[in-house]
């Protein structure tokens, strides 16, 4: 009885201390969870690049529940005439397909191993494009597109999580799902590097070489401990992005991430 | 509160106070979002009304032109209602918006709904025991006195204060002398005179075959000669007989039991009306969802088994048996009671709404060549249009037993979660345009054909896609 009274006396303090303890042990944020109506704007690719017009754009993403019948877009690059230069979307109803728009040409393919319905299943999507060497697209270690299409991104912005043009008069096809990491390289990565990255989600490459990493002009990992709408570039190039949301929408911070 | 309980409470508070999922969110609304690039966003309320459909499009500064099956339409604003349509009618509408070069050109299929029929219509045969309320050959009866009621006889009045045919009465004899009855010839003139005593026997008269005393020896019974009335000595209707030649009727010479009296049932005699098996048809249905302001009535039609096809063309059927209100969800047909078979008659319920109507399925009717399922392949479902998916098919070659097409849609392949998008009652229709598809999204379609028995055959489900 005496013990109980003592516990009651110190109850508020106990509760406070216990909460502090749990907050300290809080899980690390790994990804952003998009639920429509949200996107990330980056600068013009021209202003981000170094010398080359060769790019590798990479995403670690997983799907999530969709409550729209607009195909969610992982990213888009739209030219000044509002034609889509490059975009990748998933199908709101078909969990095993991926849609590409390459210089306004739409294509869709199904893959038995693809499943956008599982939010814990992260995919490494790599797009290697150039204005002179064609286009390759990988999902994980599978080369799904090998095209001669030349991709000229001069003057165009990179938008992640929606189809968005430069002045935002096109703003649609918002992403539903998780984005763990986005990388932009100013080079065409080797196939072996992509295979290694897929096998080691926590690593950027299979060996340390200064020249190799010099081409990493954007690295956005979302490993935060608090909500931010400015996404700091963790490469050396300060190509920060900004999260925007429509009224009534938000982006969630999530512990989910590529394993 | 005991100490254990307090400790448990504290532990619970400790746990629950710090295990809330703290969802951290980011919200950052950009200032001054510009107007979006113009899109027509053509929509309609097709399928909602019986006689009209309205299309809507995004307002624009540009010039808009509308065409209904090639004819230019005058309109105001950014919508137009097409009225005066027939229930279940489909039309193709073209819209051109001249705001940029080239202009926006789009099309939409509009349609009205058919009258809502009743659903779950079925009937069952119910056996009942019924007499026919009239005396039939072979039924038992009580032969009373002279078989008719006479003035002065007591009777059981069933209501109107006088004796009526069929009311019970006590026959007291007829109270007067009849020829052939014994009498006391008081004035010895050889014949019965008023006031002389007599014995009233049997039916009061001599009949052929009855024994008599031949007083005057002429070999014949004469008026006044005594006789024994033994029944009429011949077979009458209702008397039992042994049908020797099995022709189901009495023939001269066959044995029979003369039941005395006159051996036949007479008007007014009590009889036991034999109850026989009769058959009612009990019809049940779920009411139409036709709104009250349009609903007029139900009409029930019935045809005999071999005339079932008459229900397909009710105008020439002449088989209407009842008109009912919306409150009715069942009907007992006791007009045709002789045949027991479930297939003896076929029924149909028609919902009358405004100047149109819609038949039910013909329950149980399957004696016709069933319709083939629609053949739907990849080429029949579009994958290359913005904003819509179009489904085309080959219409049924013979529409005699056609009831309707149904367009079904599912968001997943091989899913039970299907949605019926439209009902098409025109057997010649071979196209449906789904404009509620979003962009870059796959949908799976089937065209089901339904026959007049309600049998539904789905085509294969084929995927369609709209461009992102």
Interface residues (C-beta under 8 A of the other chain):
Chain A: X1 X3 X4 X7 X8 X11 X14 X15 X18 X19 X21 X22 X26 X29 X32 X38 X68 X69 X70 X71 X73 X82 X87 X89 X91 X92 X93 X94 X97 X99 X101 X106 X108 X163 X167 X168 X169 X170 X171 X172 X173 X226 X227 X228 X229 X242 X243 X244 X245 X246 X247 X249 X250 X251 X252 X253
Chain B: X3 X6 X7 X10 X13 X14 X17 X18 X19 X22 X23 X24 X25 X26 X27 X28 X29 X30 X33 X34 X35 X36 X37 X411 X412 X413 X436 X437 X438 X439 X440 X441 X442 X443 X463 X465 X467 X468
